[in-house]
Amino acid sequence: MKSYTKAAAAAIMATAATISFATSASATSYENWLYNSQSNKASKARWIENGDTVRVCDVKSDGKAAKATLTRASDGAELIVVNATNGYGTCNEVSKNIPENITLRLSPTIYANGTEYFYPDTDMTYVRWF
C-alpha cells in the first residue's frame, strides 16, 4: 500500500507542476469587437488570436475609411496596420505571425484625406496580455 500511495502522490505532484507551469506562461486574449468611438461608431476592429489576425470594418457611411493598428504594448511598435477603404459595410483583415510572448494593443480609428481621427471614448485596449 505504501508504494501505491507514494506513486499516486508523485503523479499528482507532477500533474500539479505541469498545470502551474502551463498557466503561468499562457496569455489572456480579448477577441471582441472594439469601436473607434462609443459616441460616433464608424469603424470596428478585432484581434483573432488563432491566426494572428486583425480584422477591421467600416460601419458608417461618412466618407471616411476604417483603420486598425496592432501595436506592441512595451514600446508602441506597429505590428499590423489594416484598412477598410471600400466604403460602408466593407471589411478587411491582415494576418502576420506575431510572437506569443508579448502584450498587444489594438486601436480602431477612421481616416480621410491623410487625417486620422481619434476620439477620447475609443475602445483602444489590450487584446493580449500576460
Disulfide bonds with the S-S distance in Angstrom:
Cys57-Cys91 1.98
